[in-house]
Every structure is written in C-alpha cells, then in structure tokens.
C-alpha cells in the first residue's frame, strides 16, 4: 500500500512541478498568479520528496522482511 501511495505522490508532484515550471515563464513576477505558481512549485516539490522518502522506506521494509 505504501508503494502505491508513494508512486501516486511522485506522479502528482511531477505533474504540479511540470505545470509550475512552464507557468513561471508566462506570468509576470509580482502578480497573484506568480505567487500561486510558486506555491504550486513548492507543493509539487514536497510531494515528490515525500514520495521518494515513502518509496525508499517501502524498499527498506520489504528487504528487511525478506532477510528474516
């Protein structure tokens, strides 16, 4: 279950990151849209980071169970 959640977090975070990076070049700094784009960029990065941590924990738990 953790692997599925980690994969979903990485996919959703990648979607947010890609959209935010593209929007950075289209909006003017100092506008409300720019602030929302930066917030989306941070949320996407946090989701990708959490997904990577979850995937790493899942592989460690799986390999630990196999060693027993």
N, C-alpha and C positions, 0 to 999 in steps of 0.2 A: 504494500500500500504506500509506503514511503517513497518507493521508486517512482510510482505513478504520479504522486504529488510533486516530486522533485522535477520530473520531466515536464509536467504542466506549468510549474513555476518558471522553468527555463524558457519554455516556448512563449508564454505570455510576456515574460520580461523582455525577450528578444523582440517581440512584436512592438512593445512600447518603446524600446531603445531605437529600433529602426525608424519608427514614425517620428520620434522626437528629434533624432539627428537630421532627418530630412526637413522637418519644420523649422529647425534652427536657422536654416539658410533662407527661409521665406518670410519670417516675421521680423519686425523691427525691434531692436533692443529698447527696453523701457516701456513697452506696451504690456497690457494684461495678458495677451496671447503669449508673449515671450516668457512671462512668469509661469504660466501654466505649462508651457513646453519644458522649462527647466524642472518643474516639479515632476512631470511625466518622465523625464530623463532620469531623475533620481529614483523614482519608484521602479522603473524598469531595471536599473542597476541593482537595486535592493532585491528585487525578485530573482534576477539571475544569480546574484550572490547567495541568496537563501536556497535556491535550487541546487547550486553546486555543492553547498555545505550538506544539504539533505542527501544528495546522491553519494557524496563521499562517506557520510555516516552509514548509509544503507550498504555500501560495498564492504565497509569495515565490519558491520554487524553480520553480514552474510558470510564473509570469510572466517570470522570468529566462530560462528556456529558450525561451519564445516570442519574446523580444526578439532572440535570436541568430539 
